[in-house]
Amino acid sequence: MKVTAQLYGQFLLSSQINYTATYLADHLEGITHDNVQYFLKASRVAPRQVWQHVRHQIQLDTDGYILFDDTVLNKEHSHKIELVRRQYSGNAHGIIKGIGVVNCVYFNPKINQFWLIDYRIFNPDEDGKSKLDHVLDMLNQLAPRQISYRIVLMDSWYAVTDLFKWLITNEKLFYCPIKSNRKVDDSGGKEPYQPVSYLSWSAQQVQQGKLVKVHKMPQNTYLKLFRVLVSTHRTDYIVTNDLAQNETSAAEEKSGIRWTIEQFHREDKQITGLECCQCRLARSQRNHIGLAALTWLRFKQLAYQTKKTVYQLKQGLLDAYLRQELANPSVAFA
């Protein structure tokens, strides 16, 4: 029997606790560990296959959102896997060994549904590209694919001048948290740039935001800055080029949609075995990551059709097994 993308994807979809090549070989007659290893290193699953698959599912909207963020696949106990490098993980709140993946998610606010539409593997030693380069590459793919959207959301790490300029030039709106030490000017050029945490805020500005110039942006470019009081110990700042926005609560709500991509990261890791491939070769890891993405898309498609969560669908695969074991146990309790 030959290992195919269909078979390997079915394995990722069906398995509950183990996603290794050995586990697949142990549960399918005619398949060996070497067969699985050969498939993973000899195949080529590319990011464009995600779009080729999802374009038949996705429901686009002119007011759609594009969400960008990266995640790190934890490989702390791996010593010889290619693509693994030490990098910051927001989930771990520190530097870990892992494989970085930059993801692009589409969110339709009319129906409150989202889809993965693109991704990139972060491997600067091979291609010399930063995470920002990958984001710009994916942004430039949206128009040729006729993906309609209006707003782009990203983490503070991507709140850089080049990305802001690209979005403004392409007439797209963005909402983005910025760090408290980001330098801005709210005086109209009368005073030097200063960190946003140093700014004074009137009661009206707290509710409606204020116009600012961001350091290193073109002199004639104004952005809207909002201060969000999260708690007595934490204040967040959101910047946008949507100058018509005059409600802090509305800006916070729009920016908050960004957390949808964190939901994707959590689901992808928990139901597809995304982090569990132990193969050493970069090509094998890339293929596993791509097929895990396609597996998540299949789960999400079924979740929207059945109005269930992806977790209910995954765990539901065990229902028939449990009924069978209760009715006719293969291992009796007594």
N, C-alpha and C positions, 0 to 999 in steps of 0.2 A: 504494500500500500504506500502511496506517495503522500507526503505532507504538503498541503496547499494552504494558501491564505484563508480559504474557506474553513478548512479543518482547524487551523491554528486559532482563527477568530472564534470558532465555535467552542474551542477549548477554553479560551479566555472568558467567554460568556458563561459557560456552564460550570467551570471549576469554582469551588467555594473558598478553599484555604491554601491551595498550592498551585503555582503557575510555572513550575520549572519544566524543562524538557524531559527530565527523568519521569516526572509525574504523568505527563502526557503519554509517554511511551509505555508506562506501567498499566495504563488503562485502555489501551487500544491494541488489539492483536495485529501483528504484522508491522508495527512501528517500533523502531529502536530509538534510543537516545541520539545516536549519530544521525539518523534520518532527520530528526527535528533540528539538530545543530546545523546540518547542511542546508536545510530550508532557510533558516534564519540568516545564514551568512551568504547564501547564493541569490536570495530574492532581493527585490528593491521596492520597498514601500515608501513613497515620497509624500510630502505634505500636500501636493496638489491633488492626491487621491481623496483627501478629506473633502475638498470642495467638490470634486466630481461626484462624490457620494451624497453630500448634504444638499447640493443644489436642488435635488428632487424633493427634499423635505421642507426646506426653509421657507418661511413666509416673510417676505421682505415688506418694508414699509418706509415711506419717505421720511418719517420721523424716527427711524430706527437708530439704535445706538451701536457703536463699535467699542468694544472693551479690550484693553491690552493689559497683560500682566505676565510675570514669569513665575515659575515654580521650580523647585529643586527636587529631583528624585533621589531620595536618600540612599547612598551607597557606602555608608560609614564602615561596613564590615567587608568591603570589597577592596582588594589590593592591586589587582591587575586588569581591571576593566577599563578599556579605552573610553574616552569622553568624560571620565570622572575627573573632576578638579575641585579644589577647595573653593567654596563660594558661600556668600551669605544666603541664609534661608530665613524668610520671614516666619515660617511655621515653627522653626527651631529657635528663632530669635538669636541666631549666632552663625558662625562659620562652620560648615560641615562639608564632608566629601559627598559629591553627588553630580548628577547630570542636570544641567540647566535647560529648561524648555520655556520658550516665550510663546504665549498663546494669544490668539485673536478670537474673540467670541462676539457673535451678533445677538442683540437683544431687541425683541419687538415689544414696545410698551403697550400696544393696543391689546395684545393677547397674553402678555406676561410670559413669553416663552423665549428660550435662548438656544443657540447652537454653536458648536465649535466650527469655525470656517477655515482656520489656517493655524499653523504653528511652525516654529523654527527651533532647531537644536543649537544651544549656545556652545560653540566650540571655537573660540578665537585663535587657538593655536593652529587650527587647520585653515580657517577661512579669513581670519583677521577681523571679523565683524563683532561689533559690540551689540549689546541687547537693543540699543537705540537703532542701530543699523537694521536689525531684523524687523523692528517695528515699522520703520520707513519702507522697507521692502514689502511688507505685507500691506501697508496702506496703499502703495502704488499698484497692488494687484486688485484693489477693490473696483476701480473704474472699469478696467477691461472685463471684469466678471459681471459688470452691471449690477453691483450690489448697492442698493439705495440706502442712504443713512444721513443723519443730520448732526448727530452729536458723538463726540469721542470722549471716552473716559479712561483714565489711567492713574497709576499710583504716583506719588510724589517723586519717585526715582526717575520717572520719565518727564518730569516738569522742566524740560530744558528748552532753551531758546530755539534751537533748530526745529524741534517738533512743533512748537507754538507757531513759528513762521510758516511751516508747511501747511498747517491746518487753516491759518488765516488766509494764506494765498489761495487755498482750495475752497474757501468759503464754507468751512465747517466750524461748528461750535465745539468748544471743549470745556469741561469742568474738571479741575484737577487740584487735589490737595498739594500744598507746598510747605516746605519746612520753615520753621520759625526763624531761621537765620537767613532766609532768602531776602535779598536786598530790593527794596522798592522805594518809590517816591510818591507821596500823596500831596505834595506841596505845589505841583505844577512847575517844578524846576527851581523853586526859590530856596530849597534846602537840599543837602546832599542825600544820596541814597542811604537807607538804613534798614536793618532787619525788620521784618514785619512785626516781630514781637515788641519792638520799640514804639510802634505807632500808637497815637492817642485815638480814642474812639468816642464819639458822642453817642447818646442813646439812639438817635435816628440812624446813625451809621451802623450800629450794632444790628438794627432791624433790617436795614436796606442795603448795606454794603457801601463801598466807596471806590472811586476811580483812582487808579494808581498807574505809574509807569514801572515796569519791571526792569531791573538792571540788565543791560546788554541787548534789550529789545530796541527796535527802531524808535527814535525820539518822538515820532508822531503817533505811536501806538499806545493806546490806553487799554487797560484791562480792568475788570471789576473784581474787587477783593472782598471776601466775606469772612467775618470772624465767628466761629461756632464755639460756643461755650459748652463743652462736653460734660465737664464736672468742675468742681472747685479747684481741682488739681490739674486740669487739662484743657487746653484751648487749641482748636484746629483752625487752619486757614485754607480757604478754597478760592482759587482764582479761575476766572472765565473770561472769554471774549464775547460773551452774551451780555452786551452793555444794557440791554433792555430789562435784564433781570434785576428786580428791585426788592426781592424778599429773601432774606437769609434762610428761612425755613425751606423755601422752594429750591434754592441752590443746594442746600444740604441734602434734600430729597433726591435731586437729580444726580448729584455726586455719589450718593449712597447706592445707586444702581450698580456701581462698579463692583460691589461685593458679590454680584452674581457670578463673576468669574472665579471667585474663591469657592463658590458652591460647585462649579465645574471641577476645579482642582481636587476638591474633597471627594466628589463622586468618582472621578476618573481613577483616583488612587485606590479607593476602597472597593470598587466592584469589578475592576478589569485586571488587577495584578500589575498595574503600570510600573511599580517600583521593583517588581520581583524577579525580573530576568537576571540570570546569573552569567550569561554569556560574556565573554571577554572582548569580542570584536566589536568595533564601532558600528559596522554595518548590521550586525545582529541586534544591537541595542536600538538602532534607528528603526529597524523593521518591527521590533517588538513594540516600540512606542507608537508607531503609526497604526499598527493593528489594534492596539489598546484604544486608540482614539476612535477608530472605526467601530469597535465594540461598544464604546460609550454612546456613540451616535445611534446605534441600533437600540440600545436600552432606552435612550431618551425618546426615540421615535415611538417605541411601544408604550412608554410612560404617558406620553401625550395622548395616544390613541385610547388607552385604557383608564386614564385619569388616576393612575397609581404613581408611586414614587419609584425611582430606579432601585431603591433598596427593597421595596416590596416585591418587585419583579425578580430580583436576584435571589432573595430568600425564598420566594415562592417556588423556585425550582426544586426545593427540598420537600415540598408538600406531598408529592406522590410517593417519595421514598418513605416519609414518616408514616403515611397511611399504610403502606405495604408492611413496614416493620411492626406496626402496632397490631395489624390483622394477622400477620404471619411472620413472626420474628425470625431472623436468620441467626441471631444469638439470643437465647431465652434468658430472662432474668432469673428464673428458678424452674 
